[in-house]
Amino acid sequence: MIDNNPVLEALADRRSIRKYTDSPISREDLTAILEAGRWAPSGLNNQPWRFLVIHKDDPRAAKVAQCTKYSKIAQAAKVLICVFLERECIYNEMKDHQAVGACLQNMMLAAHSLNIGTVWLGEILNQEAQVLEILNLPLEKYELQAVVAAGHPAQKGGSSRKDLSKIMLETY
């Protein structure tokens, strides 16, 4: 990566964080994270994502956490950001799913820039109907895309990436 470029440095430094301190996330920081998601690109600028923030003290948080095999991570988080695709907004299913992925990445990078750790919980999609029932949201209107667990990091992230030459189909 190019040194002294804050965006490229954030891309290389961000890691999934699964342990959190007891410090709360400020409303200002949470709003900045959601705003970053809002500014993701989407086909026809349809912005198909919808957010629902569940704070740790909300009784629904523990219920949602039980919907994933990563329940300990979800229970430890200060907030769970549930990200949905609004079905009525879909114009191209693949492009809209990709847009939600960009939205999630924007939110996690924004959180990283604010010294807030996140992890993208995708396995919870296996219990989508149960999550929507807990949140009192209609399955016919919303499609669960992910739950992002967030909190101030109580660990350092530590994963590596394959060398670029290992993932190139052709040299450039």
C-alpha positions as CSV (number, residue, x, y, z in Angstrom):
1,M,0.0,0.0,0.0
2,I,1.0,3.6,-0.5
3,D,2.4,5.2,2.7
4,N,1.0,8.4,4.1
5,N,-2.4,7.9,2.4
6,P,-5.0,7.7,5.2
7,V,-7.6,5.8,3.1
8,L,-5.1,3.2,1.9
9,E,-3.7,2.8,5.4
10,A,-7.2,2.4,6.9
11,L,-7.9,-0.4,4.3
12,A,-4.7,-2.2,5.3
13,D,-5.1,-1.7,9.1
14,R,-8.8,-2.5,9.6
15,R,-9.4,-5.9,11.1
16,S,-12.4,-7.7,12.5
17,I,-12.6,-7.1,16.3
18,R,-14.4,-9.6,18.4
19,K,-13.7,-8.4,21.9
20,Y,-14.9,-5.0,23.3
21,T,-14.3,-2.8,26.3
22,D,-17.2,-1.5,28.5
23,S,-16.9,2.0,27.0
24,P,-20.0,3.1,25.3
25,I,-20.1,4.3,21.6
26,S,-21.2,7.9,21.5
27,R,-24.2,8.9,19.5
28,E,-22.0,11.2,17.4
29,D,-19.7,8.2,16.4
30,L,-22.6,5.9,15.8
31,T,-24.2,8.6,13.5
32,A,-20.9,9.0,11.6
33,I,-20.8,5.2,11.0
34,L,-24.3,5.1,9.7
35,E,-23.7,8.2,7.5
36,A,-20.7,6.4,6.0
37,G,-22.9,3.5,5.1
38,R,-25.5,5.9,3.6
39,W,-22.9,7.3,1.3
40,A,-22.0,4.0,-0.3
41,P,-22.5,3.7,-4.1
42,S,-25.6,1.9,-5.4
43,G,-27.0,1.2,-8.9
44,L,-29.3,4.0,-10.0
45,N,-28.5,5.6,-6.6
46,N,-31.4,3.5,-5.2
47,Q,-29.8,3.2,-1.8
48,P,-31.5,-0.1,-0.9
49,W,-30.0,-0.5,2.5
50,R,-31.9,0.0,5.8
51,F,-30.4,0.1,9.3
52,L,-31.6,-0.9,12.7
53,V,-29.3,-0.2,15.7
54,I,-29.8,-2.3,18.8
55,H,-28.0,-1.2,21.9
56,K,-26.6,-3.7,24.4
57,D,-29.2,-2.8,27.0
58,D,-32.1,-3.4,24.6
59,P,-33.7,-6.8,25.4
60,R,-33.7,-7.6,21.6
61,A,-29.9,-7.6,21.6
62,A,-29.6,-10.8,23.6
63,K,-32.3,-12.5,21.5
64,V,-30.6,-11.5,18.3
65,A,-27.2,-12.7,19.7
66,Q,-28.7,-16.1,20.3
67,C,-29.4,-16.4,16.5
68,T,-25.8,-16.9,15.7
69,K,-23.1,-19.4,16.7
70,Y,-21.0,-16.2,17.4
71,S,-23.4,-15.2,20.2
72,K,-20.6,-14.4,22.6
73,I,-19.3,-11.8,20.2
74,A,-22.7,-10.3,19.7
75,Q,-23.4,-10.2,23.4
76,A,-20.2,-8.4,24.1
77,A,-20.8,-5.7,21.5
78,K,-22.0,-2.3,22.6
79,V,-24.3,-2.1,19.6
80,L,-25.5,-4.4,16.9
81,I,-26.1,-2.7,13.6
82,C,-28.6,-4.8,11.6
83,V,-28.4,-4.1,7.9
84,F,-31.2,-5.0,5.6
85,L,-32.0,-4.8,1.9
86,E,-35.5,-3.3,1.3
87,R,-37.0,-5.7,-1.2
88,E,-39.2,-3.0,-2.8
89,C,-36.1,-1.0,-3.7
90,I,-34.4,-3.9,-5.6
91,Y,-33.9,-3.2,-9.3
92,N,-31.1,-5.7,-9.9
93,E,-30.6,-8.2,-7.2
94,M,-26.9,-8.8,-7.7
95,K,-26.0,-5.1,-7.9
96,D,-28.1,-4.3,-4.9
97,H,-26.4,-7.0,-2.8
98,Q,-23.1,-5.6,-4.0
99,A,-24.2,-2.1,-2.9
100,V,-25.1,-3.4,0.5
101,G,-21.6,-4.9,0.7
102,A,-20.1,-1.5,-0.1
103,C,-22.3,0.0,2.5
104,L,-21.1,-2.5,5.2
105,Q,-17.4,-1.8,4.2
106,N,-17.9,1.9,4.5
107,M,-19.4,1.5,7.9
108,M,-16.6,-0.7,9.1
109,L,-13.9,1.6,7.8
110,A,-15.6,4.6,9.4
111,A,-15.8,2.8,12.7
112,H,-12.1,1.9,12.4
113,S,-11.3,5.6,11.8
114,L,-13.1,6.4,15.1
115,N,-11.2,3.7,17.0
116,I,-14.3,1.5,17.2
117,G,-13.9,-2.2,16.4
118,T,-16.4,-4.1,14.3
119,V,-17.0,-7.6,13.0
120,W,-19.4,-8.5,10.1
121,L,-21.6,-11.3,11.3
122,G,-22.8,-13.1,8.2
123,E,-23.5,-16.5,9.7
124,I,-26.6,-15.0,11.3
125,L,-28.2,-15.0,7.8
126,N,-29.0,-18.7,8.4
127,Q,-31.5,-17.6,11.0
128,E,-32.9,-14.6,9.0
129,A,-36.6,-15.4,9.7
130,Q,-36.0,-15.7,13.4
131,V,-34.0,-12.4,13.5
132,L,-36.8,-10.6,11.6
133,E,-39.4,-12.0,14.0
134,I,-37.4,-10.8,17.0
135,L,-37.2,-7.3,15.4
136,N,-40.8,-7.4,14.4
137,L,-40.0,-6.8,10.7
138,P,-41.8,-8.4,7.9
139,L,-39.8,-11.0,5.9
140,E,-41.6,-10.1,2.7
141,K,-40.4,-6.5,3.0
142,Y,-36.8,-6.9,4.3
143,E,-33.9,-9.2,3.6
144,L,-31.3,-9.4,6.4
145,Q,-27.8,-8.8,4.9
146,A,-25.6,-8.8,8.0
147,V,-25.3,-7.8,11.6
148,V,-22.3,-5.7,12.5
149,A,-21.2,-6.0,16.1
150,A,-19.4,-2.9,17.3
151,G,-17.6,-1.6,20.4
152,H,-14.3,-0.1,21.5
153,P,-11.6,-2.7,20.9
154,A,-10.3,-4.9,23.8
155,Q,-8.0,-6.7,21.4
156,K,-5.8,-6.1,18.3
157,G,-7.0,-7.6,15.1
158,G,-4.5,-9.9,13.5
159,S,-5.0,-11.5,10.1
160,S,-2.9,-11.4,6.9
161,R,-3.7,-11.4,3.2
162,K,-2.5,-13.5,0.4
163,D,0.2,-12.0,-1.7
164,L,-1.2,-10.1,-4.7
165,S,0.6,-12.4,-7.1
166,K,-1.4,-15.3,-5.7
167,I,-4.8,-13.8,-6.5
168,M,-4.1,-12.4,-10.0
169,L,-5.5,-14.3,-12.9
170,E,-3.1,-12.5,-15.2
171,T,-0.2,-10.1,-14.7
172,Y,-1.1,-6.4,-15.2
